[in-house]
Amino acid sequence: MKLLTFLGTGNYSETAYTWNGQMHLAKYAPIATAKIVNITSITVFLTEEVHQKIYPNFEQSVPTNIKVNPIPVDLGKNEIELWKIFDVISRSVNSDEKIVFDITHGLRSFPLLGLLVAAFLRASQKVNIQHVFYGAYDVRDQSSTPHRTPIFDLTPMLALLDWTNATNRFVKTGDARNLADLMEQVADGNTDVSSAAQSVQDVSMAAFLCQPLPLAQKSKDLINSLEKAKDSLQAKVPPFELLRKRITDDFSPFVHEKDDFKGLLQAQLNLIKWYHKNNQLIQAMTLVREWLINAVTFKLELPFSSQHQIREEQIARAISGLSLLKSKSNITDATTKEKRRFLISDLNDQGYEIYTKWDAILWRKLVNVWFKSVNDVRNTLNHAGYQAQPKSIEGIVKCANETMPMLDELAYDFGIQP
């Protein structure tokens, strides 16, 4: 197993390094670490000055059965040199190697760089990081002779980065695979934690498949399951409460009560905005069409319906008819089979009610959003661009961006949002 470590120009004093019941007397922390975890080789990063003044004594301290390899690095006087050091450390390991870091010594920036490199290598799955050790000489026990210096294993800090990244991925993309895997790893038979892991996967799939009704219930279940498992998870991952709060804050806006039509519309508008903010435009624009149908149903004071015939034959057809009327489009007469202008009399009952009872500015706003987001963008996306004149990618993004404030206006005009 390879040890990566640093040396600096500080004063080194002999101390008894202690870890996990073991104690090793050493002047340099990496020497104690080498004995603690059975190291076979040491790669030490050091500046030219350290190589001349400190390294000879360090090399003599290394047990004869351990190979030592000094690698020169810059002082780290600026960002360019820091990145060079980062690169040198990263290139010093081979794929699938088992690595231990000792970041006790070195210039002030070197321990931080060591921790960052360890996190980077671990995240890239290039190597297997066994431990990240830090000998806390400043808090040594000076009541005994020799002084006893605890060695801290900072490896759990790398795990915290895994949890943070997995949570970030979940709340930004809906992808919960990494977070669920981490939960299962620490579940250790705890049914509450396993249930929470399943809940994040359920929410993830509902979000990916753009299923707002199941997502509302599954988001509610997730919030409850995380609350139930929080003590168990926090015992394993102390900062988990902060991560739980972030998940709850991000997914609670998608929750609504079953019979609350206005709440449903507010929750689904929040979901549309979440999709849009996170660049998931297929889901966003797919849901826009369904939200518009629901919003018009609400404005007409009709009960919410998920029945295809009601949604399509009554509401969607009403909006489409208003679009044809506004654009003065031609249609094929059902009786004569001849082309003629779409007329008010061609509107269905719901379309006629909107035309005669709503303010013209309001229904024209509705038609504008419907034409922009449904006829153009949504159809291009859902047909994967296989159309006679598909909208360009730039056009899709532009229209999606323009649709969001238009939805807010309609939500206000319809009495959905305050």
Secondary structure by P-SEA (a helix, b strand, c coil): cbbbbcccccbbbbbbcccccbbbbbccaaaaaaaaccccbbbbbbccccccccaaaaaaaccccbbbbbbbbcccccaaaaaaaaaaaaaccccccbbbbbccccccaaaaaaaaaaaaaaaaccccccccccccccccccccccbbbbbbbaaaaaaaaaaaaaaaaaaacccaaaaaaaaaaaccccaaaaaaaaaaaaaaaaaaaccaaaaaaaaaaaaaaaaaaaaaaaaaccaaaaaaaaaaaaccccccccccaaaaaaaaaaaaaaaaaacaaaaaaaaaaaaaaaaaaaaaccccccccccccccaaaaaaaaaaaaacccccccccccccccccccccaaaaaaaccccaaaaaaaaaaaaacccccaaaaaacccccccccaaaaaaaaaaaaaaaaaaaaaacccc
